[in-house]
Amino acid sequence: MQATAERTLTLTTLVEELRRDGLLNDDDHHLAQTIRRKADETGLHALTVLARQGYRDSRATGSKVLTEHALVDWLAEREGMQSYAIDPLEINVSAVTDVMSYAFSERHQILVVKVGVDEVTVACSEPHVTAWVSDLEHVTRRRVTRVLSSPEDIRRYRVEFYQLANSVSRARKDHSGISSVQNLESMLELGKAKAPDANDEHIVNIVDWLLQYAFDQRASDIHLEPRREITHVRFRIDGVLHNVYELPAEVGMAVIARVKSLGRMNIAEKRKPQDSRLKTKTPEGDEVELRLSTLPTAFGEKMVMRVFDPQVLMRSFSEMGFAKEDRRRWAEMTSNNHGIIFVTGPTGSGKTTTLYSTLRQLATPEVNVSTIEDPIEMVEPAFNQMQVNPAIDLSFATGVRALLRQDPDIIMVGEVRDLETAEIAVQAALTGHLVLSTLHTNDAPSAFTRLLELGLPAYLIRSSVIGVMAQRLVRTLCPHCKTQQPVDEKAWKQLTAPWLVKTPAHIYGPKGCLECRGTGYLGRMGIYEVMPMSETVDVLITENTDHQKLRQAAMKEGMHSLRLSGAHKVAAGMTTIAEVMRVAPATKLNNHS
């Protein structure tokens, strides 16, 4: 077979080929012929320079722009190659950086993206340059498969991956010999080992990369989970956990120690759980709060960092997913100047976001808004915030007692966990204060049975509670790639039971694209069950309240269940039936009429 001459892509040839294939119209073609590289574009790939012009794809209807990824897809199809979008979450960084040196990768402008037993997949942006293939096959003794990727992505991830791999390997050398196992059998060995230095340059680099990467990927939580030999790094994105990296155990220990020192935790204390917070900035300069939590496990401390982005915590009700009727009911409940309102749901269901967003709207200069939290989720200048501290006997109950002497108008109690807190919160509500708090229950009517279980008398509940709202978070479909689908009649009936809700003509389902990393979902929104206290509900709250009757009465008065709220979002093309059913409990009624 005759060897193809090695040639790199040029602006001129690309422009002509795009015109020939009908991607550029006459006007854009003439403009493209006059492109001259700017001073800062001399080292850039021809595809990158072309993508920066922002030309429209003349084949597509609408305003589809010829981005770098779109140009790569077109070129791959033209050259009979596979197009590959580099997703850092899918790449085993330590494996791909072991295949070739950084110098080799940079020289040939390539990047290994997949390593198999007898095959290596390499991303490149020059389809006609293949001289490096034989060298790499010879060194690795594996078959090389070329895929076409964005030159900007190759450049960016090359730097990121090799920097991270370099920091990890150097940190490993520095901390070799340190036992990571912190179970009882190795206590003696641990006593002799030199503690990892949390201020070590390489550890600092790893932590910086970890935080920046989490912000880039829109992660809500960062999990560091120690095992015998390795420490798993996982991100929670849109409510689902993704594996990100596997650090050597000793490096994982040092990383956790570094984060603990940044959060002013006790580094020496590894036997007890600890909580703290940390404030940092994104590369764009936006402030982000991190809530830190450690937990002793068999192989060392597990750490979870919850990311609180102020842009996410303070959102309007329509952004959070409130339907018009739910918003009206919630506004009605929060406009009272005394009484108590509960927001219920499991951990991570968005209760904090709802409360902060509500308080932000209520916190006018004329009122005193005070909160007691465990811990303070985010520092907000409009509120007076206090944190629970068990070490000095400052609990929710003692905190609320102290707050009442501070002449508050609105009080937020982080969580009602026991009878003492419930009693004081109710007393505050009865003495002319608006109290907002959270409860861990499955749905809105369960809040009343939970308060009764805690030991709160029924008459106090009736006279103080304004209403309850239950909520969950569902993943929203990616607007860039969602596809129209027929409705599964059986699944729809299951979702909306026991009501007879008209089946929509069509719904949307996930497909997957670059924007949503192939998941089909992008972001989350709330589904709500708003239950205001009414005369009908009031009568039913007794010492032995029937939860089902309570729910039935609330529904007759227009309360939508979580699943029904989700069904409206499915019909509006925002999410899927499976997603709503995953997070929302089924509605059970004894004798629905």
N, C-alpha and C positions, 0 to 999 in steps of 0.2 A: 504493500500500500504506500502510495506516495505521501511523504510528509507535508503537512500544511505549513505554509510560511508563517512564522511568528509575527503577529502584528497587533498593536494596541488600538483600542477604539479612539477615534478622534471626533471632535465636534462636527466637522464637515460631513464625515460619512454617516454619523448618527442622524443628523438633520435630514440628509437626502433619503435615508432609509425610512425615516418616520413619515416623510412626505409620500414616498412610494407606497407605503402601507396604509395611507389615508388617515394617519393620526394627527397630522398638521394640515390646516387649511392654507390657502394661498397667502393670506396676510401674515399668518404666524411663520410660514416658511420663509418669506422674504425677511421678516424680522430676525429669525434664527440665523440666517446667513450672515448677518452683521454682528453676531455676538462676539464681543471681545472680552477676554478674561480681565477681571479687576486685579489690582495689586495683591489682594489677599486670596485670590483664587488660583494662583499659579500652580500650586501643588495639588489642586483638586482634580478628581476624576471627571472625565467628560460627562458622565451620567449625572453627577452631582451639579455641575455647572448648568446643565440643561434643565434639570428639575427646578433650580432656583428661579428660572424665568417665569414659571407658573402658567405655561401654555395649557389651553383647554384641549381635551381629547375630542377631535372633530367627529369621531365615529359614534361617540356616546351621546345620548340625549341628556339634556340638563347641563350641569356645570362640572363635569368630572375633570379634575386637574391632572396633568401628567406629573405626578409626584415621582420621587426616586423609585419607590416600590412598584408603581405602575409601569415605569420604564423598564425596570428589571424583569417584570412579568412578560412584557412584550418582547424583550430581547431573548429571554429564555425560550419562549415559544418559537421565535424566529430561528434560533440556533439549535433547536432540538435538545435543549438542556432542561433540567428541573430548576424551577425558581424556589428559593428557600428564604423564608423570613426568620431571622435569628431571634429566638425567644430565650433570653438568659435563664428563665426559670426551668427550661427544658434541657439545659446544658450542664453536663458534669464537668465543672471548671478544672478540677485537679487532673482528670483524665485527658482532656483536650490540650492542656498546656504541657503535658508530659511528652506529647508526640513530636513536637518540634520546638526549637528555640524561638525566642522573641525576635531575634535578629533575622532568622530565616522567614518567619511570618511577615515581618515588616518589609523585607527586601522584595518579596514576591506579592505583597498586598493580599495575603490569603489568611484564612483562619479555620482551624479544625473545629467542626461543630458536632461530630459524632464519632465515637470510637467503638468498633465492634471487634469480634475475635479475629476475623480475617479481612476486615474492611475498615477504611478510614474515610469519612465524608468531609470534604474540604470546601468551604465557601470561598468563591473568587468572584471578581467582577470583570475579568478579561476572558471572554470565551475562546480567543485564538492564541492565548499564551499558555503553553503546556510543558515548557522545558523543565519545570520544577517537579513534574509528576514522577518521572523515572527516578530522580534522586530520592524523593520521599518514599517511593515503593521499595527502593533498595534498602534504605535505613530502617524503615518500620517493618519490612517483610510482610506487608499487607497490601491488598488492592486499594487503589485510591479512586474514589468516586467524586467527581467535581459537581458542585451545584452553584447556581448563580445567585448572588446576594447583593444587597445594597452596599456600595463602597463606603458610605458614611457609617453604616452599621458595623462593617468589618473593622474600620478604623477605630471606632469608639469602643467596641467590645474587646478588641485586641488589647488595648491599653488597660481596660478594666480587669479583664481576666488574668493577664500576666502580672499586673500589680498585686492583685489579691493572692495569686498563687505564690508569688515571691514573698509577700508578707507572712503568709501561713508557714512556708517552709523555713524561713529565718526564725520566726517565732518558735517553731517546733524545735529547731536546733538550740535556741536559747533556753528553752524550758524542758529539754529532754531529761529524763530521769525523775520528773515530778509525777508522783502517783496521782491519778485522778480519782481513784476509787476512795470514797469517803465512808465506806461502811465500817462496822465495828472491827472487822478482822484486820484492817490496815491502819488502825489508829497509831500504832507504834511507828510504822513506816512513814506515816504522814508527819509525825513529830520531827523526824530527822530531815525531811525534804525542805529545800529552799522554796519559799513561797514565790509564785510567779509575780513578776513585776507588772503591775497594771499600767504603769506609765511607759513601758517599753515602746519604742517607736513603731515596731511592726504591729503590736497589739492596738495601738492608737489608730493606725491605718485601717486595720480590719474593722474596728468599731465604727470609724467614720464611713467606710464603704457600706457597712451593714445598714446604717441609718439612712444614708443617701439613697441606697438601693430600695429600701422600704418605702421612702417617700415617692420615688419614681414609679414604683409598682402599685401605688395606692393601697398599701397594706394597712389594715386596722390594728393588727397585733403582730409582734415579732416573738417567736418562741425559740428559746435556747434549751435543748433537752439533752442532758448528759447520759451517755451509755458507757459500757465498759471500755471500749476502744475509741469511740468517736463521740462528738457532740452534734446532734442534729440541729440545723437551723431551718425553721419553717416560718412562712408568712401566711397570715390569714387575709385573703383578698376576696371581697364581696361575700364574706361569711364562710368561705371554703379554704382549708389549709393546703398550702403548696410546699413541697420540699424545695429548699433553695441551695443548701450547701451542707457538706459533712466536714466539720473541723476535727483535727486530731484532738483527743480528749484533753491533753495538757493545754493546748491552745484555747479550747473551749472554756476551760477553767479561768485562764488569764483574761479572756474576753468578758466573762461574767464579773470577774473581779474589777475590771476597768469600768464597766457600767455601774457597778455598786459604788465605786469611789466617786463617779460623776454624780450619782444620785444621793451622795452623802449618807450612804448606808454604812453599817458596821461591817467592815470587810472581814474581820476576824470571826464574826458570828455566822456559823454555817449550819447550826443545828435547829435554829428557829426560823419560821417564816418572817419575812420583812416586807414592808411597803414603803415606797418613796415616790418622788416625782423628779422630773428633769425637764428643763426647758431648752430647746435648741432651735436652729433655723434651717429651713430648706435652702437648697442652692439658689432659689429665686429670692431669698431674703425674708420669706414668711415665717413667723414664729410658730413653733409646734410644741405642744406639751406632751410629755411621755409619762405615763403612770407605770411605775416599776413594781414588780411583785416577785419575790423569790420563795421557793418551796424546797425543803430538803428532800432528796430522793435517794434511792439505793446507791447511785453512782455520783453523787454530788448535788449541787444546787441547780434546780430548774428555774429559769427566769422567763417571765413574760413581760414584754413591754407593750403597753397599749398606747396607740398613737391617737392623740386628740388634736385634730386639725381645727383651729377656730372657725374656718370656713364651713366645716362640716357640722360643728357643734351649734353654731348659731345660724339656723336656716329659717326661711319663712315656712308657714304651714303648708302652702301649696307645694313647695319643694320637698317637704317631708312626706307628701302623699295623702294629705287630708282631703277627703271628699267634701263637697260644699256643705252638706247636711252635718257631717261630723265636725267640721270647722265651726259651724254655727252653734252646735251644742256645746263644744269645748269653750268657745268664747263666752257663751252664756254662763257656764259653770265658773269660769275664772273671773267673771266680772263681779261676783259676790264680794262683799268686804269682810265677811266672816264665814267660817265653816272649814271643812277639810275635804281635799280632793286627793284621790289615790291614782297613781299610774302603776299598772301591774304588767308583769311579763318576766321571762327568765333573764339570766345574765346575757348581755349583748343584744338585747332586743330594741335598743334605742331609747330607753326611758330617760336617761340623762339628757340626751339631745332635746327631747320633748320638753323636759322641765326647764332646761337652760333657755331654750328659745322662748318659752312662755314667760319666764321670769324677766327676760330681757325686754319683752313688750310691756310687762306690768311695771317695770322699774323706772317710773317717771321721777323727776326731781321732788315731787310732792310726797312720795312715800318712802318708807324705810324698809328695804328688803334685806333680810338676814337669812343666812343658810348655815346648817350644821351638816357636815358631810364626812364620809369615811372611805377614802380620803377625798380632799378637794380635787375634783376632776379637772377643773380649769379655772385659773384666776380671772375673775371678771370685775373690772373696776366699778360697775354699777351696783354690786352687791357687797354686803358685809359678810365675809365667809369665815367659818370656824371649823377646825378639824377635830374629829374624835381622837382622843389619846388615852387608851386604857391604862398606860403606865402611870398616869397621874390621876386616874379615876375620873376622866372626862368622857362620859358616855353620851349617847344620844339624849337620854333622859335628863342628866345633869346639865347638858348643853342647852336644851330647850328651856329648862328652868332659868338658867342664866340669861338667855335671850329675851325672855318675857320681861325681865327687869330693864331691858334696853329700849323700851317703847317701840317695838317693831309693828309694821302694818301687815307685811307678808313674811311668812316663815317657810323655808324649805327644809324639811327633815329628810336626810339622805335615804333612810330606810326605817320602817317600823318592824323591829325584830322581836320585841317582847312586850309584855303587858305594861310595864312601867312607862316605856316610850309611848305606847298607844294611848295610855291614860293622860299623860301630860300633853300630847299632841291634840287630843280631843278637848282637854281643858282649855288649851290655847285657842282652839277653834270656837269654843263656846263663849270666850271672853272678848270677842270682837276682833280676832285675827284671822286672816286667810292663811291656811296651812296647806302646803303641797307636799306630798310624800310618795314613796314607792313601797310596794308589797310584792313578794314573790308568789304569785298565784297564776293559774292556768288561763283564766278568763275573768271578765268583769264581775259577774255575780259571785264567783268564788271568793272575792275580797271580803264580802260580808260574812261568809262562813268562817273565813280565816280569822277575822277580828273576833268573832264569837269564840273560836277555838283558843285564841290568846287569853280569853277571860274577860273581854270587854262586855259590859251589860248591853242588852239590845236597846234599851231606852236611850243610852248615850250615843249609840251608833245612829239611831233614828234622828236624834236632835242635832247631830254635828256633821254627818257626812253629806256633802253636796252632790257627789257623784264619783263614779269610777271609770277609768279608761284602760282597757287592755290593749296591748300592741305587740306586733311582731315585725321583723324586717324581711322582705322578700327581694330576691335579686331581680333587677329590671333588665329587660331584653336590650341588647345592643342596637341602637337606632341605625347603625351603619349596615348591619347585615341581617336583621330579623326577616324571616320569610313567612308569607301567608300560608296557613294550613287549614285543612278541614277540621271541624270540631268532632271530637270523640264524644258522642252523645252520652254514653255510659259514664265516662269520667266527669262530664259536666253535671250530670244528675247527682253523682256522688259528691261533687264539690258543693252544690247548692242545696242538697237535702237538709231539712225536710221541706223547703220551699219549692214552689214550681216557678222557676225563673226561665223566661224565654231564652232559648238557645241562640247565641249570635250566629250570623251568617258565616263568619270565619273568624279565626283567631290567628295569632302569630306564634312562631316557634323559633328556637335558637339555631343559628347556622354556624357562626364562627368566622372571624376575620382578624386582620392585624390589630385593629383598634381594641378588640376585646380578648386578644391573645387566644383566639380559637375556641373560647368557652361559649360564646353566644350571649353572654351577659355582661353588662357594664353598669356598675353602681347598684345601690339598693334604695328601696323606699319603704315606707311604713304601711301596714294595714291596721285598721283600728276598730275597736268595739267600744263605743261611748255610751255609758249608762248613767244618765242623770237620775238623782233621787226624785221620786214623784209620790203622790198620795197612794197610788196603787201599790208601788213597791214598798213604801213605808209600812203599810199594814202587814205585809208579809214577813217583815223582819222581827222575829221573836226568838226566844232562847233556843228553840228547835226549828229553825228556818229550813224549809225545803228548797235546796239549790235549784232544782228543776222548775218549781213553781215560780221562783224568783226570775229565772231566765225567761220563762214563758211570758210573764207579765211585762218584762222589759221589752220583749220583742213585739208584743201587741202595741206597745207605745212607740214603736218605730226604731228600736235598736237593731242595728245590723251586726250579725256575728262576724268574727274574724274571717271566716271562710267566705261569707257573702261579700264582705268588703274586698277580699282578694278576687272574687269572681268578677266584680265590676272592673277591676284593674286588668283582668284577663280579657274581658270583652273590649276594653279600650286599647288592647294590643301592647300593654306595658310589661306583662309578665306571663308565666305559663301556669297551667292547671297543676302540673307536677310540683312546681315551686311553692305554690300556695298550700297544697296538701302536705308538703314537707314540713312547713313551719307552723301551720295553724291546726289546733285540735278540732276534731269532728264535733258537730253540733248534735247533741242528743236531747230530744224532747219526749216526754212520756206519752202524752196524748195531744199532739198538735192539732189544733182545730183551724 
